């Protein structure tokens, strides 16, 4: 497939390029476009055949639904059956932004976009290029623009690595703001549930809604859901090709990382190349112990960690190491989203010095 690449600056939007991409979507094509979270791979939410092409391009299971992206409230009422009053008030505060809400689906949305479910996940992205494209093309169904299971793309280059030759067009608008996907809340359940933590802290959403939001083990990334109501709930996600061991956070997490390095070396034998992904406060401890040390940001700035996470996981695969160990972060605010992604990306999860392993994961093996 011939893929056209458009470089559209956020502060100087080329309206002609946007219109060309809009026409591609309107003709049933699929287009990579930027959002404030990650890059998406989009098709018209009303065109089932076009939506099918997204699943084929990504090698994505058809029972894993997409998010429908809108640019105004009129479109919201086109894609959902109804909007509860409490949700209507919340979106006045939280949209545009990285907040996705699961509601009852309207009849116009293609069944392929919702995996034949009666619900649809909807959000209004806070990215000027995305909003211009959706203004022109109408609601766009989109997952992240990566091969399924791999880290999500946070730059146009990442999207090109995965989607060149698979998508009809790619819009490159540089690096995304947040670096992790949107937060998804199920507004059809009582009480409301967190389906996927993301760039908007669940604490903020709960405050705006004025009610508690249930955080399940699946939302924390401890296990996969049996059924996917929204993206990120089922199947392995975000994984680099390099095997990854996550060490769960506690104040002396670096001591446990050092222990895990020694275990890996003992089990794997000499010649095993080990990388560590760590904070800017602790990375110096691993120099001399690990072959490569990558820094994801400061523990004091989880926004920085979240923004760098997928970029670091993609970089890891270019380092030529056999295995990697990553420090966990404290699970509050954006830290919940970071830990969800790391648990899903990791092949092994180590919890504390007692060698307790989270259910569903094996003990350390190399």
NORGI-V71547 format. One record per run of one state. SS is the DSSP state (a for helix, b for strand, c for the rest). FROM is the first residue (numbers start at 1). TO is the last residue. If there is no record, write none. Layout:
ss->{SS,SS}
from->{FROM,FROM}
to->{TO,TO}
This chain:
ss->{c,b,c,b,c,b,c,a,c,b,c,b,c,a,c,b,c,a,b,c,a,c,b,c,a,c,b,c,a,c,b,c,a,c,b,c,b,c,b,c,a,c,b,c,a,c,b,c,a,c,b,c,a,b,c,b,c,b,c,a,c,b,c,a,c,b,c,b,c}
from->{1,4,8,9,10,12,13,15,27,31,34,40,45,48,59,67,70,73,80,81,85,95,99,106,111,115,119,124,128,138,140,145,156,164,169,173,183,187,193,197,202,210,214,216,217,221,243,248,253,269,274,280,283,287,288,290,291,292,298,302,317,323,328,334,346,348,352,356,358}
to->{3,7,8,9,11,12,14,26,30,33,39,44,47,58,66,69,72,79,80,84,94,98,105,110,114,118,123,127,137,139,144,155,163,168,172,182,186,192,196,201,209,213,215,216,220,242,247,252,268,273,279,282,286,287,289,290,291,297,301,316,322,327,333,345,347,351,355,357,366}
